[in-house]
Amino acid sequence: MHPRSLAAWLLCAAAAALPSLAMPADAPTPDDPYLWLEDVQGDKALAWVRERNAETLKLIAAREDFAPTRARLLDVLNSRDRIPMVARRGDWLYNLWQDADHKRGLWRRTSLAEYRKARPQWETVIDLDALGAAEKENWVWGGAECLGPDYRRCLVLLSRGGADAKVIREFDTVAKRFVDGGFALPEAKTDVAWIDADTLIVGTDFGPGSMTDSGYPRVLKRWKRGTPLADATTIFEGRAEDTWVGASVDHTPGFERTLIVRALDFYRQQTFLLEGEQLVRLDVPDDARISFLHSAGVAGDTLLLELRSDYRAGERVFAKGSLLATDFAAFRRGERRFQPLFEPTETRSLAGVATTRSHVLVTINDNVIGTLEEWKRESGGRFVRRVAVTPAPGNLGVIALHDSERRDDPLAEQYLLSYTDFLTPDSLLLGRTGSDRRETLKTLPASFDATGMRAEQLFAQSRDGTRVPYFVVWPKGAKADGNNPTLLYGYGGFQISLEPWYSRGMGAAWYSRGGVLVVANIRGGGEFGPRWHQAAIKENKQRSYDDFIAVAEDLVRRKITSARQLGIEGGSNGGLLVGAVMVQRPELFNAVVCQVPLLDMKRFHKLLAGASWMAEYGNPDKPEDWAVISRYSPYQNVKRDGGYPTPLFTTSTRDDRVHPGHARKMVARLRELGQPVLYYENIEGGHGGAADNEQRATLQAIEFTYLWQRLAAPRSP
């Protein structure tokens, strides 16, 4: 039930064990007798998982509302009345489509002219279900890296069961088959980029010492077609303590360049230009995000910087959260003349950046409501702003359709604009820079009756006086009488914003039954830019939890709900959020849905990708950091007779990002303490929790049925 929307997509889902999943468990200690549950595919651990799953299903699936809830959710997930989300590659728009007949999906394509139609004709390129059946593998789509400008050759990424680690194989999109003797890489967390038709840059598991402590590539090599991978030439090496290294290759005629990135941690990186065999480091702030505006056959090469910290250029200091533009050639000569295309305020933050041939499209959040500005590059390199008229007030997403490798690209100034809010189904429009006239390409049919419903934004005051916004979505007929089943959702980490989204699943299984949804925009997220995020990391992480608690208390104070009818939900970092808040304020909630969570913060950095998150939480091996972390780490703070509501923990055996051991061990400890607890672990699904719509429907039905069981109560006459 993590929010999924078209806008979010535009801006950014029983199997053999992966090597990366076969984590050696340390010997149990008196402090942690459940380390054996970190053995992801161990017989003893999986037997424990099956027992917990059976217990949960016996309690939940036996309820009379479970089967109809699952059926409604599956209908929503398999509905053909969905907007097919597309990515442009040359003349084609590609899409991955899953439904009842194609559980793992079809990778398919169509033209823009055909896509405009109500029922476009699609050409299947890869049938994942047929491929998996033929190869006796549970393949889940992982994406494709294709070589322009014709995009015939693609490196297809396939995941077993939805894990982050992928198998990579070269595919011919014209012949629609894998290339005999083509590039192929075994299962690993791999970074790959095309240099040309016969050469790749590859970062993968080359053997001992080739991966970082976080489990990502540490070494980049140049690999020639027809040669063994072992003979690939090393072009860059990071350090074991780095998060990852990677490469991107720009093939724009006249602006060809290769960038090498060394991620020092989750937020800081060094960027190098690869010129011949020489690496030239770009003098940009380590925590800035860089991109370029340039096009084939068009003069001008603009460097764009998105700042995460204040930046001094000459006599001027630009605030964190700003977007700056400068001529790249002049920048390389040592000049530091920047034009700000966006500067933050107390309520406005940068939400996204896209580029056409001559424009920078800037999406902005103003009190978590989307707006759009166009900045056109004029002769001389200066930019002129135009504020676009867009649907409001809701969530906007923009993706440019421009193919920079084509000198005469007919879509050079066109872009896709999505809009949605809590009560308005997603729409997808085709726009052109310089104009507010847009063609509606697709509109999601309403899946629930919003008549009489309303959504509003309110503010709570946190412990330190900070105003924290949150959205409330009211079902028809609901009023502030303290008697509404209410689900409070939050995340609060990694500068990720929770913006309005239209949820057909919520409509089918929550709003229609009288449930209220609340979405909290707490610190640690990105709703107000880097400052909002940085206010709640490391030694200040407790502020995220204080904000969430403040929203919960405000809901009770305003009589939107009561503690008896208030449930909370979060996944991943949001799972840590609800786990910590459950332990700290158990009397404030009556249900907790904790999905693919971090919970053992003493060992998070030793499990899978956990080392890469120390920039968010700190290093538990440092006494000064552990002194802070130990105060909120859920696994270390649960206690007997804690008065906790009966929680539901969910995870996936195939999650190779957040280790399933977090949820397993937390449940084991709660059971040891005599605390009632429910647990469900899907064998497939990766960090998204499910690999196909049937699995998603089952998982979501478990969650919704549990919530309704815990929070629904007869209303007074």
Beta strands, then each sheet from edge to edge (+ up, - down):
strand 1: 87-89
strand 2: 92-99
strand 3: 102-110
strand 4: 123-127
strand 5: 139-146
strand 6: 153-160
strand 7: 166-172
strand 8: 177-178
strand 9: 184-188
strand 10: 191-196
strand 11: 199-203
strand 12: 219-224
strand 13: 233-237
strand 14: 244-250
strand 15: 257-263
strand 16: 269-275
strand 17: 278-281
strand 18: 289-295
strand 19: 298-306
strand 20: 311-313
strand 21: 316-318
strand 22: 323-327
strand 23: 339-342
strand 24: 348-355
strand 25: 359-366
strand 26: 369-377
strand 27: 383-387
strand 28: 395-400
strand 29: 414-421
strand 30: 424-432
strand 31: 439-443
strand 32: 454-461
strand 33: 467-474
strand 34: 486-489
strand 35: 516-520
strand 36: 566-571
strand 37: 591-595
strand 38: 647-652
strand 39: 678-682
sheet 1: 1+ 2- 3+ 4-
sheet 2: 5+ 6- 7+ 8-
sheet 3: 5+ 6- 7+ 9-
sheet 4: 10+ 11- 12+ 13-
sheet 5: 14+ 15- 16+ 17-
sheet 6: 18+ 19- 22+ 23-
sheet 7: 20+ 21-
sheet 8: 24+ 25- 26+ 27-
sheet 9: 28+ 29- 30+ 31-
sheet 10: 32+ 33- 35+ 34+ 36+ 37+ 38+ 39+
end
